[in-house]
Amino acid sequence: MRREKAVVINDLHIPFQDHVTVELVERFLKDFKPDVLFLNGDIADFWDVSTFMKDPRDGIGLSDELREVRTQLSTFVGLAKRVIYLEGNHSFRLRKYIVRNAKELIGLTGLSIEEQLGLTGLGIGYVRSIGRESTYLYGDVLIGHFNKVNKHSAYTAKNLLESKGISLIQGHTHRAGMHVKTTFDRTLVAIENGCLCDLRPNYVATPDWQQALTVIYKDNQGHCEMHLILIDNHKFTFNKKTYKEKK
């Protein structure tokens, strides 16, 4: 029985992505050939429309950022049969900026995330956030960019599992971790999926972040087997093959 294969990645925060790690993930996707690639939020950073105090030298212009995101998305489309993009809190920055500064422009053609990134033309499915969270039910696993962050690795996963009552994968925290709970009739798994952004950005001092991705195998009954893969120092191993930085 063939199981469908999926990969979940999130939090590239382009233009603050870790270029080496992203290249490793691209090589992995080319070998693994997933049926579905989930982009679980914050692929773009939307630095220029952030309300945070920032040094303009740290980011790039919004037009250049979006161009770089479109290029990356085009690459991802060629590495999976289907790509699904979930809106993250950073993508929401664009809507929030327009509402705060020019609410009369809401709804105009060309201003949505989908249009700015050309998602329809790329054949990428888009999941908008509701109440600052975006979710996609894949088999018996809820993939989401949930609006919750706890201080320590796996704490967010634990608390989300308690509140949602379903196995899940969380982006947003930039931490990698797993929490498992057995109930009366099943075992539930909650994963924090790390990030693929630079672990030492100029705007945060020594963050407690980790890079990771999750592989999912889904059977005909919708049951998902999940594997969290930690990417440590630009290196990870899957199916006996090691992916590491080319020197």
Buried (B, 14 or more C-beta within 10 A) or exposed (E): EEBBBBBBBBBBBBBBBBEBBBBBBBBBBEEBEBBBBBBBBBBBBBBBBBEEEEEEEEBBEBEEBBBBBBEBBEEBBEBBEBBBBBBBBBBBBBBBBBEEEEEEEEEEEEBBBBEBBBBEEBEBBBBEBEEEBBBBEBBBBBBBBBBBBBEEBBBBBBBBBEEBEBBBBBBBBBBBBBBBBEEEEEEBBBBBBBBBBBBEBEBEEEBEBBBBBBBBBBBEEEBBEBEBBBBEEBBBEBEEEEBBEEE
